[in-house]
Amino acid sequence: MERDEMVTRTEYDEVPPWVEYELTEPGRTLLPRLAACRVWAAEHLEELRAAREEYERKEKAASRTGA
């Protein structure tokens, strides 16, 4: 993200080492989109959990059969 100029990185010569990241103006333009993703995830959380459980169930069954 630093390479894409979405964040700036500041290193401090301290013990223990200390690094701070800050959003740039282009990085801040992502905030409304990230907020929309959070809303979507909250609205679909139960579906996501069910899908994960089903996936894990299938993976477990496949590992038992060697598939």
DSSP file (Angstrom, degrees, kcal/mol; ACC not computed):
  #  RESIDUE AA STRUCTURE BP1 BP2  ACC     N-H-->O    O-->H-N    N-H-->O    O-->H-N    TCO  KAPPA ALPHA  PHI   PSI    X-CA   Y-CA   Z-CA
    1    1 A M      >       0   0    0      0, 0.0     5,-2.9     0, 0.0     6,-0.9   0.000 360.0 360.0 360.0 -31.3    0.0    0.0    0.0
    2    2 A E  T > 5 +     0   0    0      3,-0.2     3,-1.8     1,-0.2     7,-0.1   0.929 360.0  52.7 -64.4 -43.5    3.0    2.3    0.6
    3    3 A R  T 3 5S+     0   0    0      1,-0.3    -1,-0.2     2,-0.1     0, 0.0   0.851 109.4  49.2 -58.6 -35.9    4.2    1.6   -3.0
    4    4 A D  T 3 5S-     0   0    0      1,-0.0    -1,-0.3     3,-0.0    -2,-0.2   0.347 116.0-118.2 -86.6   6.2    0.7    2.6   -4.3
    5    5 A E  T < 5S+     0   0    0     -3,-1.8    22,-0.4     2,-0.2    -3,-0.2   0.815  80.6 123.5  60.1  34.4    0.8    5.8   -2.2
    6    6 A M  S   <S+     0   0    0     -5,-2.9    18,-2.2     1,-0.2     2,-0.3   0.707  78.1  20.2 -90.4 -25.4   -2.2    4.7   -0.1
    7    7 A V  E     -A   23   0A   0     -6,-0.9     2,-0.4    16,-0.3    16,-0.2  -0.959  69.2-137.0-137.6 156.3   -0.2    5.0    3.1
    8    8 A T  E     -A   22   0A   0     14,-2.8    14,-2.1    -2,-0.3     2,-0.5  -0.902  18.9-148.7-109.3 148.5    2.9    6.7    4.4
    9    9 A R  E     -A   21   0A   0     -2,-0.4     2,-0.5    12,-0.2    12,-0.2  -0.969  10.5-170.6-121.2 127.2    5.3    4.8    6.6
   10   10 A T  E     -A   20   0A   0     10,-2.9    10,-2.6    -2,-0.5     2,-0.4  -0.975   7.3-157.9-120.6 122.8    7.4    6.5    9.3
   11   11 A E  E     -A   19   0A   0     -2,-0.5     2,-0.4     8,-0.2     8,-0.2  -0.801   3.4-156.3 -99.0 139.7   10.1    4.6   11.1
   12   12 A Y  E     -A   18   0A   0      6,-2.9     2,-2.0    -2,-0.4     6,-1.2  -0.958  19.9-129.5-116.0 133.4   11.4    5.7   14.5
   13   13 A D        +     0   0    0     -2,-0.4     2,-0.3     4,-0.1     6,-0.1  -0.562  64.7 123.7 -81.9  79.3   14.8    4.8   15.7
   14   14 A E        -     0   0    0     -2,-2.0     4,-0.1     4,-0.1    -2,-0.1  -0.845  64.6 -88.1-133.1 166.7   13.7    3.4   19.1
   15   15 A V  S    S+     0   0    0     -2,-0.3    -2,-0.0     2,-0.1     3,-0.0  -0.988 119.6  31.6-121.2 119.9   13.9    0.3   21.1
   16   16 A P  S    S-     0   0    0      0, 0.0    -1,-0.1     0, 0.0    -2,-0.0   0.627 117.3-105.5 -68.7 162.2   11.7   -1.6   20.5
   17   17 A P        -     0   0    0      0, 0.0     2,-0.4     0, 0.0    -4,-0.1  -0.215  37.1-156.7 -56.4 145.6   11.4   -0.5   16.9
   18   18 A W  E     +A   12   0A   0     -6,-1.2    -6,-2.9    -4,-0.1     2,-0.4  -0.994  14.3 177.3-132.3 130.8    8.4    1.7   16.2
   19   19 A V  E     -A   11   0A   0     -2,-0.4     2,-0.4    -8,-0.2    -8,-0.2  -0.997   8.7-162.8-133.2 137.5    6.7    2.3   12.9
   20   20 A E  E     -A   10   0A   0    -10,-2.6   -10,-2.9    -2,-0.4     2,-0.4  -0.951   2.3-160.0-120.1 142.6    3.6    4.4   12.2
   21   21 A Y  E     -A    9   0A   0     -2,-0.4     2,-0.4   -12,-0.2   -12,-0.2  -0.942   8.9-174.5-117.9 142.8    1.4    4.2    9.1
   22   22 A E  E     -A    8   0A   0    -14,-2.1   -14,-2.8    -2,-0.4     2,-0.1  -1.000  27.5-113.8-137.8 138.9   -0.9    7.0    8.0
   23   23 A L  E     -A    7   0A   0     -2,-0.4   -16,-0.3   -16,-0.2     2,-0.1  -0.456  28.7-142.4 -67.9 140.6   -3.5    7.1    5.2
   24   24 A T     >  -     0   0    0    -18,-2.2     4,-2.5    -2,-0.1     5,-0.2  -0.365  35.7 -91.5 -87.4 177.4   -2.7    9.5    2.4
   25   25 A E  H  > S+     0   0    0      1,-0.2     4,-1.0     2,-0.2   -19,-0.1   0.939 130.9  47.3 -59.1 -47.0   -5.4   11.5    0.7
   26   26 A P  H  4 S+     0   0    0      0, 0.0     3,-0.5     0, 0.0     4,-0.4   0.895 111.4  52.9 -60.8 -36.2   -5.9    8.7   -2.0
   27   27 A G  H >4 S+     0   0    0    -22,-0.4     3,-1.6     1,-0.2     4,-0.4   0.884 103.1  56.7 -64.1 -38.1   -6.0    6.2    0.8
   28   28 A R  H >< S+     0   0    0     -4,-2.5     3,-1.2     1,-0.3    -1,-0.2   0.757  92.5  70.0 -66.6 -22.8   -8.7    8.1    2.6
   29   29 A T  T 3< S+     0   0    0     -4,-1.0     4,-0.4    -3,-0.5    -1,-0.3   0.705  91.8  61.7 -67.3 -16.0  -10.9    7.8   -0.5
   30   30 A L  T <> S+     0   0    0     -3,-1.6     4,-2.7    -4,-0.4     3,-0.4   0.716  81.2  84.4 -78.3 -20.7  -11.2    4.1    0.3
   31   31 A L  H <> S+     0   0    0     -3,-1.2     4,-2.4    -4,-0.4     5,-0.2   0.881  88.6  47.6 -56.0 -46.2  -12.9    4.7    3.7
   32   32 A P  H  > S+     0   0    0      0, 0.0     4,-1.9     0, 0.0    -1,-0.2   0.881 113.7  49.3 -62.6 -33.9  -16.4    5.0    2.3
   33   33 A R  H  > S+     0   0    0     -4,-0.4     4,-1.8    -3,-0.4    -2,-0.2   0.894 110.7  49.1 -70.8 -39.0  -16.0    1.9    0.2
   34   34 A L  H  X S+     0   0    0     -4,-2.7     4,-2.2     2,-0.2    -1,-0.2   0.884 109.0  53.5 -65.4 -37.6  -14.6    0.0    3.2
   35   35 A A  H  X S+     0   0    0     -4,-2.4     4,-2.2    -5,-0.3    -2,-0.2   0.900 107.0  51.7 -62.5 -40.1  -17.6    1.2    5.3
   36   36 A A  H  X S+     0   0    0     -4,-1.9     4,-2.4     1,-0.2    -1,-0.2   0.881 108.2  51.9 -64.1 -37.3  -19.9   -0.2    2.6
   37   37 A C  H  X S+     0   0    0     -4,-1.8     4,-2.8     2,-0.2    -2,-0.2   0.891 108.0  51.9 -65.0 -39.2  -18.1   -3.5    2.8
   38   38 A R  H  X S+     0   0    0     -4,-2.2     4,-2.4     2,-0.2    -2,-0.2   0.914 109.9  48.5 -63.0 -42.4  -18.6   -3.6    6.6
   39   39 A V  H  X S+     0   0    0     -4,-2.2     4,-2.3     2,-0.2    -2,-0.2   0.936 112.4  48.5 -62.8 -46.1  -22.3   -2.9    6.1
   40   40 A W  H  X S+     0   0    0     -4,-2.4     4,-1.6     1,-0.2    -2,-0.2   0.933 111.8  49.4 -59.6 -46.4  -22.5   -5.7    3.5
   41   41 A A  H  < S+     0   0    0     -4,-2.8     4,-0.4     1,-0.2    -1,-0.2   0.898 110.6  50.0 -62.0 -40.7  -20.6   -8.1    5.8
   42   42 A A  H >< S+     0   0    0     -4,-2.4     3,-0.7     1,-0.2     4,-0.3   0.897 111.2  49.6 -64.0 -39.3  -22.9   -7.3    8.7
   43   43 A E  H 3< S+     0   0    0     -4,-2.3    -1,-0.2     1,-0.2    -2,-0.2   0.773 121.2  34.6 -69.7 -25.8  -26.0   -7.9    6.6
   44   44 A H  T 3X S+     0   0    0     -4,-1.6     4,-2.5    -5,-0.2    -1,-0.2   0.176  80.8 115.9-115.0  15.5  -24.7  -11.2    5.3
   45   45 A L  H <> S+     0   0    0     -3,-0.7     4,-2.6    -4,-0.4     5,-0.2   0.893  77.3  49.0 -57.3 -45.6  -22.8  -12.5    8.4
   46   46 A E  H  > S+     0   0    0     -4,-0.3     4,-2.4     1,-0.2    -1,-0.2   0.900 111.7  49.6 -63.9 -39.9  -25.0  -15.5    9.0
   47   47 A E  H  > S+     0   0    0      2,-0.2     4,-2.5     1,-0.2    -1,-0.2   0.914 111.5  49.6 -62.8 -42.4  -24.8  -16.6    5.3
   48   48 A L  H  X S+     0   0    0     -4,-2.5     4,-2.4     2,-0.2    -2,-0.2   0.917 111.3  48.5 -63.0 -43.9  -21.0  -16.2    5.5
   49   49 A R  H  X S+     0   0    0     -4,-2.6     4,-2.6     1,-0.2    -2,-0.2   0.921 112.0  49.1 -62.0 -44.1  -20.8  -18.3    8.6
   50   50 A A  H  X S+     0   0    0     -4,-2.4     4,-2.4     1,-0.2    -2,-0.2   0.907 111.0  50.0 -63.0 -41.5  -23.0  -21.0    7.1
   51   51 A A  H  X S+     0   0    0     -4,-2.5     4,-2.4     2,-0.2    -1,-0.2   0.904 111.4  48.8 -64.3 -41.1  -21.0  -21.1    3.9
   52   52 A R  H  X S+     0   0    0     -4,-2.4     4,-2.8     2,-0.2     5,-0.2   0.920 111.2  49.5 -64.4 -43.4  -17.7  -21.4    6.0
   53   53 A E  H  X S+     0   0    0     -4,-2.6     4,-2.4     2,-0.2    -2,-0.2   0.914 111.8  48.5 -62.2 -42.4  -19.2  -24.2    8.1
   54   54 A E  H  X S+     0   0    0     -4,-2.4     4,-2.4     2,-0.2    -2,-0.2   0.913 111.7  49.8 -64.0 -43.1  -20.4  -26.1    4.9
   55   55 A Y  H  X S+     0   0    0     -4,-2.4     4,-2.6     1,-0.2    -2,-0.2   0.940 112.3  46.9 -60.5 -48.2  -16.9  -25.7    3.3
   56   56 A E  H  X S+     0   0    0     -4,-2.8     4,-2.5     1,-0.2    -1,-0.2   0.872 110.3  53.6 -63.1 -37.4  -15.2  -27.0    6.4
   57   57 A R  H  X S+     0   0    0     -4,-2.4     4,-2.3    -5,-0.2    -1,-0.2   0.929 111.3  45.6 -62.3 -44.6  -17.6  -29.9    6.6
   58   58 A K  H  X S+     0   0    0     -4,-2.4     4,-2.6     2,-0.2    -2,-0.2   0.899 112.4  50.8 -65.2 -41.0  -16.8  -30.8    3.0
   59   59 A E  H  X S+     0   0    0     -4,-2.6     4,-2.3     2,-0.2    -2,-0.2   0.914 111.1  48.6 -62.9 -42.7  -13.1  -30.4    3.6
   60   60 A K  H  X S+     0   0    0     -4,-2.5     4,-1.5     2,-0.2    -2,-0.2   0.916 112.5  48.0 -63.5 -43.6  -13.2  -32.7    6.7
   61   61 A A  H  X S+     0   0    0     -4,-2.3     4,-1.4     1,-0.2    -2,-0.2   0.896 111.9  50.1 -64.5 -40.4  -15.2  -35.3    4.8
   62   62 A A  H  X>S+     0   0    0     -4,-2.6     5,-1.8     1,-0.2     4,-1.1   0.876 107.9  52.7 -66.5 -37.7  -12.8  -35.2    1.9
   63   63 A S  H  <5S+     0   0    0     -4,-2.3    -1,-0.2     1,-0.2    -2,-0.2   0.826 107.2  53.3 -69.5 -28.8   -9.8  -35.6    4.1
   64   64 A R  H  <5S+     0   0    0     -4,-1.5    -1,-0.2     1,-0.2    -2,-0.2   0.849 115.2  39.5 -71.3 -33.3  -11.4  -38.7    5.7
   65   65 A T  H  <5S-     0   0    0     -4,-1.4    -2,-0.2    -5,-0.1    -1,-0.2   0.531 110.0-120.1 -94.0  -7.1  -11.9  -40.3    2.3
   66   66 A G  T  <5       0   0    0     -4,-1.1    -3,-0.2    -5,-0.1    -4,-0.1   0.666 360.0 360.0  78.4  15.7   -8.6  -39.1    0.8
   67   67 A A      <       0   0    0     -5,-1.8    -4,-0.2    -6,-0.2    -5,-0.1   0.473 360.0 360.0 -80.0 360.0  -10.3  -37.2   -1.9
